[in-house]
Every structure is written in structure tokens, then in C-alpha cells.
Amino acid sequence: MSYGLNIAAQAEFDLVSLGALVHRLDPGIVPFRKANQCQIHVSGGEFNVAANLADCFRMRTAIVTAMVDYPIGELIAERVRAMGVRAFYKHFKHNGVTGPNMATVYSDRGQGVRGPVVFYNRANEAAALLKPGDFDWGAIFSGGVRWFHSGGIFASLSPTTSELILEGMRAAKAAGAVVSFDLNYRAKLWGISGGEARAAEVIGRIVENVDVLVGNEEDLQKGLGIPGPEVESSSKLDPSAFLGMIEKVVSKYPQVKVVATTLREVYSTNRHRWSAVAWINGRTFVAPTCELDVYDRVGGGDGFASGLFYGIMTGEPPEEAVKLGWAHGALITTFPGDTTMATLDEVRAFARGGSARIQR
């Protein structure tokens, strides 16, 4: 079955992402108010997809973003290189006091009945200063690009970041790329800049340029302003609420060929049931359901998106592409941090129904 997408067979980059790089401080299961140490993870919804595709799936990827020339920036840039992602930076000088800064995300892991808590310091964030004209898209795409990706987190940062997304998408389209967008609606980020009404206006303009859309029913409602289903799903694993909104999505945005999301039922912080669903060019595909023993839940959705994109770009049948995304997202929840530590063999084995038996 065709995905309805025109994907270039070869290019310098399999995927280029546009978004913000952040560093996430993680005190583990200890709440921040009692923490005395933290791990530092380098992250960003758009970067995570590029990093996963490069490290696990061995694809050629790049990130287009802001970089501040100070020690935190150097730490982040080192992790970007370690994941095998090429960087196109707009550099900013730090004034030694107030920035500009690389954003900080604070996120403990929770434990049992206590859920994770996430909050931000994005004051004077360099990525929010990015604007149209900051990057030479002709040079970035000069060797060809197969896929261009961005997301709702970056769109929320300032009035200019959404305009930069539109500029990048139009340049990518002109270069022959498929364009994807992860809605990633974050109430705290949109709440300081107009809330759901502004989100729907901004993201609606962006999605007019999108071929592949990632987001659940809440993302579709709050990020795109699509009315929700009349009947609620009986379970978070029931895809009917999501599928009930697809007709409205593709009626409003007829160029969209793929809409996909993860499905997660949370029993406790460390015990989830996990599945995924995708509408692909008129047909529906649902992944299996598995039980997850979660170590760190952050990054599972980006893990799903990257596995799905890999499956599409490599010509896997749609049901296999959805399974690869589902399997990779599940595996990411077993690692610390936001990006992959899985191998492609592990992803394929789990997608085929593999188990946690020791590999000798």
C-alpha cells in the first residue's frame, strides 16, 4: 500500500529537524524540593527525533537550532555530536549574567503512585530569539533532504519561531522533502502566550504545510482546535476517540497523509500499558498492546515518531512501520534520558514479539 508520500530515494540528509535544544535536570525519584544531585540529559522534542534516527536507525540527520557560546552550550553541543547529528547553529554570545540561555527543563521521575513533575526555566531562551532569515536553507538543503520535522514546543516559544517553522517547511517542500509536525501541545508553554486560542491559530497555519502529523486527541483538540468526539473512549488504549477526529483533521487539511499517536494507560508511574495507532492514507493500523515497566517515561513519544518515520522512509509496510515506532518508543522508557540507547536489532526483535529473556 502507498503512503501517499513522495519520498526521495537518496539525499545528503534523511531528516532535518528544526527546534530548540534544552538540558533536562533529572534528580531521579527524589522530588526537586529534596534533591541534592541531578543527572543532565540533552533533549528537545525535535532534536530527539533526529538523534534517535541517527543513533539507533543509522540515518543521516541534522538539527537546525540556536546555540549559546558558554559552558552549558558546550555540554549540549558535545551530546549532539555524540548522537551523530549534524548541527546548523545560530550562535549567541552569553553576557555572563542574564543570557541568552539554553533552556532548562526540570523533571523528576516520580515513583509508584507519585507522578513525575515537570517545570521549566526558559527565560531569555536563545531558541526563542530565532527568526526567519537566520538560516540559509538553500545551503542546508543543497545536497538534498528527504524529510523535514518540527513541532509544537518550538512553535510555542515566540511569535518568530512559528514563522521560522513556516519558512523552513516551505524551503523543505521546494527541496522535495516530506514534512512532519508533532503537535506536542504543552499547556504551560502556550499558557503564557495566548493559550489554546493562539495555539490553534499558530499551529493551524503550520499544519497547512504538513504531510505527516503526530499527536493524540488532546493535541488535536487543544493544539489544532479540532472538536473532540461526542463519546469518550472507555480506555486510554481505545483508539476510537482519536480515529473519530481524523475525518475532521483531513477535511480541514486534505494534504495530510499520515496521522499517528501513541496510546498509553498509566496504572502507576512505573507500570503502563502501551500501544499506538496510525491513520495512513485512508486506512487504520493499530500496534499491539504491551505492559511496560517504566524507568523514565520522557521521550517515548519521540521514540515512536522516529521509529515510524524510519519505517516509512525505508519502505516498510504500514503495519510494520507502526510496530517499529511502537517498539522503539517502548524501549526508550527503559533507559535514562530522553533519547535512544536501543539498537535496530533490539527494536526489530521487540516489534516481532520479542521478550526480555537474556541475549547470549
Secondary structure, DSSP 8 states (H G I E B T S, - for coil): ---S----S--SBSEEEE---EEEEE-TTS-GGG-S--EEEEE-HHHHHHHHHHHTT---EEEEEEEEESHHHHHHHHHHHHTT-EEEEEEEE--SSS--B-EEEEE---BTTB---EEEE-TTBGGGG--TTSS-HHHHTTT-BSEEEEEHHHHHS-HHHHHHHHHHHHHHHHTT-EEEEE----HHHHHTTTHHHHHHHHHHHHHTT-SEEE--HHIIIIIH-----SS--SSTT-THHHHHHHHHHHHH-TT--EEEEEEEEEEETTEEEEEEEEEETTEEEE---EEEE-S--TTHHHHHHHHHHHHHHTT--HHHHHHHHHHHHHHHTTSSSSS----HHHHHHHHTT--S----
